[in-house]
């Protein structure tokens, strides 16, 4: 048997086994996403709120600190929604008519411009696009069974997130110690180090994304406000939440801001908005983000895009949100476990040398 065939077969069946295991794991995650996604979100929320709980725990009982942190977070989200609701509604109402006018202008350009297309064909294409969008929306929201199932899943997930976040904040350290006591003593140090590093990386990622999102939202929202673009506050908030979708979110938020500026204020304003968005994103990626996040969290853009794609395929938008921080936490845990294993090997080697020297 040729050696290259033996080696190729050895690699081939191992790759097939690993691929089958990965596919099975993704299938299980997709089937159990109603449980897996709330668990991951609750861990992320616990990582975000843990510093506030520890700070309040110094002046009040821990259970009161947990409730104060949870209720304060919910109140902050409700307040942001209340502040944004009015500008969003008015902006949507203003843009609705302007969007129809913009569509007519695009159709006229396609017919009368350099392309010289037939008007009937252009109108038919636009009608088909609108019909396809209506069918997609009706397929999601018009079926009572699907709507009821979606509402049930959302309510169940929200309640599960609240309960798990509460217990993670209240009893997180004791729960982790209980888990560590079930681990063999030879592996306890490595797993403890890996778990702590993963949680720390998760905290760093959430804090870094939140800070960069606030900076991006403020700068871009201020630029839109100065340029007189409608819905500057709403677009600034959208830019903030877009930061939780690395690479993709910032791009889509910037494209939305440019589209609104183009529709309402014209080409020159849209060009200025595009320049502002590009400058802000470059400053964020090259200056701000490296200052906030450690090198351990520096994932390659290709890894980020793959994580977003896998997360969206498994659990939709929520999966895309949690995929990147989970990947960053996994990378940090793996690196910490490898360093811990190397340190243990060095300690064993030193002890062996010392034993042989004494003998």
C-alpha positions in Angstrom: 0.0 0.0 0.0 1.5 3.4 -1.0 2.4 5.5 2.0 0.7 8.6 0.6 -2.5 6.6 0.4 -2.2 5.4 4.0 -1.5 8.9 5.3 -4.3 10.4 3.2 -6.8 7.7 4.4 -5.8 8.4 8.0 -6.3 12.1 7.6 -9.5 11.5 5.6 -11.4 9.4 8.2 -10.3 11.7 11.0 -11.5 14.8 9.2 -14.8 13.0 8.4 -15.3 12.1 12.1 -14.6 15.6 13.2 -16.9 17.1 10.6 -19.7 14.6 11.6 -19.2 15.6 15.3 -19.3 19.3 14.4 -22.4 18.8 12.2 -24.1 16.8 15.0 -23.3 19.5 17.6 -24.7 22.3 15.3 -27.8 20.2 14.7 -28.3 19.7 18.5 -27.8 23.5 19.1 -30.3 24.3 16.4 -32.8 21.9 17.9 -32.2 23.1 21.5 -31.8 26.8 20.7 -34.8 27.7 22.8 -32.7 26.6 25.8 -29.1 27.2 24.5 -29.7 30.8 23.4 -31.2 31.9 26.8 -28.4 30.2 28.7 -25.7 32.0 26.6 -27.6 35.4 26.8 -27.9 35.0 30.6 -24.2 34.3 30.9 -23.5 37.4 28.8 -25.8 39.5 30.9 -24.3 38.2 34.1 -20.8 39.1 32.7 -22.1 42.6 32.0 -23.8 43.2 35.3 -21.4 41.4 37.6 -19.2 44.5 38.3 -22.3 46.5 39.3 -23.5 43.7 41.6 -20.1 43.4 43.2 -20.0 47.2 43.7 -23.5 47.3 45.3 -22.8 44.2 47.3 -20.5 46.3 49.5 -23.3 48.5 50.8 -26.4 46.2 50.7 -27.3 42.5 50.8 -26.3 40.6 47.7 -29.9 39.7 46.7 -30.8 43.4 46.8 -27.7 44.3 44.8 -28.8 41.7 42.1 -32.4 43.1 42.0 -31.1 46.7 41.8 -28.8 45.8 38.9 -31.5 43.9 37.0 -34.2 46.5 37.5 -31.8 49.3 36.7 -30.9 47.6 33.4 -34.5 47.0 32.5 -35.3 50.6 33.4 -32.4 51.9 31.2 -33.6 49.9 28.2 -37.2 51.1 28.7 -36.0 54.7 28.9 -33.9 54.3 25.7 -36.9 52.8 23.9 -39.1 55.7 25.1 -36.6 58.3 24.0 -36.2 56.7 20.6 -39.8 55.8 19.9 -41.0 59.3 18.9 -38.1 60.1 16.6 -38.3 56.7 15.0 -42.1 56.9 14.3 -41.8 60.5 12.9 -38.8 59.5 10.8 -40.6 56.5 9.3 -43.6 58.6 8.5 -41.4 61.2 6.8 -39.4 58.7 4.9 -42.4 56.7 3.6 -43.4 59.2 1.1 -39.8 60.2 0.3 -39.0 56.6 -0.3 -41.7 56.2 -2.9 -40.5 59.4 -4.6 -36.9 58.0 -4.6 -38.1 54.7 -6.1 -39.9 56.6 -8.9 -36.7 58.6 -9.5 -34.7 55.4 -9.8 -37.2 54.0 -12.2 -37.0 57.2 -14.3 -33.2 57.0 -14.3 -33.2 53.4 -15.4 -35.5 54.3 -18.3 -34.2 57.7 -19.3 -30.6 57.3 -18.2 -27.7 55.7 -20.0 -29.1 52.2 -19.5 -32.3 52.9 -21.5 -34.4 50.1 -20.2 -38.0 49.6 -21.0 -40.4 51.2 -18.5 -42.8 48.2 -18.5 -39.9 45.8 -17.7 -38.6 48.1 -14.9 -42.0 48.5 -13.3 -42.6 44.8 -13.5 -39.2 44.1 -11.8 -40.0 46.5 -9.0 -43.5 45.0 -8.6 -42.0 41.5 -8.3 -39.5 42.7 -5.7 -42.3 44.3 -3.6 -44.5 41.2 -4.0 -41.6 38.9 -2.9 -41.0 41.1 0.2 -44.7 41.0 1.0 -44.8 37.2 0.7 -41.8 36.9 3.0 -43.4 39.0 5.6 -46.7 37.3 5.4 -45.1 33.9 5.7 -43.7 34.9 9.0 -46.5 36.9 10.6 -49.8 35.9 8.9 -50.0 32.2 10.0 -51.7 32.1 13.4 -49.8 28.9 14.4 -46.4 30.3 13.5 -47.2 33.6 15.2 -48.4 31.8 18.4 -45.4 29.5 18.4 -43.0 32.4 17.9 -44.7 34.4 20.8 -44.5 31.3 23.1 -40.8 30.8 22.3 -40.0 34.5 22.9 -41.9 34.7 26.2 -40.3 31.4 27.4 -36.9 32.6 26.4 -37.2 35.9 28.1 -38.4 34.4 31.3 -35.6 31.8 31.2 -33.0 34.6 30.6 -34.3 36.6 33.6 -34.3 33.6 35.9 -30.9 32.3 34.9 -29.4 35.8 35.0 -30.7 36.3 38.5 -29.3 33.0 39.8 -26.0 33.5 37.9 -25.5 36.9 39.6 -26.7 35.7 43.0 -25.0 32.3 43.2 -22.5 32.4 40.3 -19.3 31.9 42.4 -20.9 29.1 44.5 -22.3 27.4 41.4 -18.8 27.4 39.8 -17.2 26.0 43.0 -19.8 23.3 43.1 -19.0 22.4 39.4 -15.2 22.5 40.1 -15.6 20.0 43.0 -17.0 17.5 40.5 -13.8 17.7 38.4 -10.8 15.4 39.0 -8.1 17.2 41.0 -5.6 16.6 38.2 -7.6 18.7 35.8 -9.2 21.2 38.3 -6.6 23.9 37.9 -6.7 23.9 34.1 -10.5 24.0 33.9 -10.7 26.6 36.6 -8.2 28.8 34.7 -9.9 28.3 31.4 -13.4 29.1 32.8 -12.1 32.2 34.5 -10.4 33.4 31.4 -13.5 32.8 29.3 -15.7 34.8 31.7 -13.1 37.6 31.8 -12.9 37.6 28.0 -16.7 37.8 27.8 -16.7 40.8 30.1 -14.0 42.5 28.2 -15.7 41.9 24.9 -19.1 43.3 26.1 -17.5 46.3 27.7 -15.4 47.0 24.6 -18.3 46.7 22.2 -20.5 48.8 24.4 -17.9 51.6 24.7 -17.2 51.6 20.9 -20.9 51.5 20.1 -21.5 54.5 22.3 -18.7 56.4 20.7 -19.8 55.5 17.2 -23.4 56.3 17.9 -22.6 59.7 19.4 -20.2 60.8 16.7 -22.3 59.6 13.7 -25.6 60.8 15.4 -24.0 64.2 16.0 -22.8 64.5 12.4 -26.3 63.6 11.1 -27.8 66.1 13.5 -25.5 68.9 12.2 -26.2 68.0 8.6 -29.9 68.1 9.3 -30.7 64.5 8.4 -34.0 63.3 9.9 -33.9 60.7 12.6 -30.4 61.4 13.7 -31.2 60.1 17.3 -32.7 56.9 16.0 -29.8 56.3 13.6 -27.3 56.9 16.4 -29.1 54.3 18.5 -29.1 51.9 15.6 -25.4 52.5 15.1 -24.9 51.6 18.8 -26.7 48.3 18.6 -25.0 47.6 15.3 -21.7 47.4 17.1 -22.8 44.1 18.6 -22.6 42.7 15.1 -18.9 43.1 14.3 -18.0 44.2 10.8 -21.5 43.6 9.4 -23.4 45.7 11.9 -21.3 48.8 11.4 -21.5 48.5 7.6 -25.3 48.1 7.6 -25.8 51.0 10.0 -23.6 53.2 7.9 -25.4 52.2 4.7 -28.7 53.0 6.4 -27.5 56.4 7.5 -26.3 57.1 3.9 -29.6 55.9 2.4 -31.6 58.2 4.7 -29.3 61.1 3.9 -29.6 60.4 0.2 -33.4 60.1 0.3 -34.0 63.3 2.4 -31.1 65.7 1.8 -29.5 64.7 -1.6 -26.3 63.3 -3.0 -23.9 65.8 -1.4 -25.1 65.2 2.2 -25.1 61.5 1.6 -21.4 61.7 0.5 -20.5 63.6 3.6 -22.3 61.1 5.8 -20.4 58.3 4.0 -17.1 60.0 4.7 -18.0 60.6 8.3 -19.0 56.9 8.8 -15.8 55.6 7.2 -13.6 57.9 9.3 -15.4 57.0 12.5 -15.2 53.3 11.7 -11.5 53.5 10.9 -10.7 55.4 14.1 -12.7 52.8 16.0 -11.0 49.8 14.4 -7.4 51.1 14.4 -7.3 53.2 17.6 -10.2 52.8 20.0 -10.9 49.1 19.9 -7.2 48.0 20.3 -7.0 50.3 23.4 -10.1 48.8 25.0 -9.8 45.1 24.2 -6.8 43.0 25.0 -4.9 41.1 22.3 -6.4 37.9 23.4 -9.8 39.1 22.0 -8.4 40.2 18.7 -10.1 37.8 16.3 -9.3 37.8 12.6 -12.1 39.3 10.5 -12.5 36.0 8.7 -13.1 34.2 12.0 -15.7 36.9 12.9 -17.5 36.6 9.7 -17.6 32.8 9.9 -18.8 33.0 13.5 -21.6 35.4 12.5 -22.6 33.1 9.6 -22.7 30.0 11.8 -24.6 31.8 14.5 -27.2 33.2 12.1 -27.6 29.8 10.5 -28.2 28.1 13.8 -30.4 30.6 15.7 -31.0 33.6 13.4 -30.4 37.2 14.6 -29.9 36.2 18.2 -27.4 33.5 17.2 -25.4 36.1 15.2 -25.4 38.4 18.3 -24.0 35.7 20.7 -21.7 33.9 18.2 -18.8 36.4 18.3 -18.5 36.7 22.1 -18.8 33.0 22.5 -16.0 32.5 20.0 -13.9 35.0 21.8 -14.5 33.3 25.1 -13.7 29.9 23.6 -10.4 31.2 22.2 -9.5 32.8 25.5 -10.3 29.6 27.4 -8.3 27.5 25.0 -5.3 29.8 25.2 -5.5 29.8 29.0 -5.8 26.0 29.2 -2.8 25.6 26.9 -0.7 28.0 29.0 -1.7 26.3 32.2 -0.9 22.9 30.7 2.6 24.1 29.6 3.2 25.5 33.1 2.2 22.2 34.7 4.6 20.3 32.4 7.4 22.7 33.3 6.7 22.2 37.0 6.7 18.4 36.5 10.0 18.7 34.6 11.6 20.8 37.4 10.4 18.4 40.1 11.8 15.4 38.1 15.2 17.2 37.7 15.2 18.1 41.4 14.4 14.5 42.4 17.1 13.1 40.2 19.6 15.6 41.6 18.9 14.6 45.2 19.2 10.9 44.3 
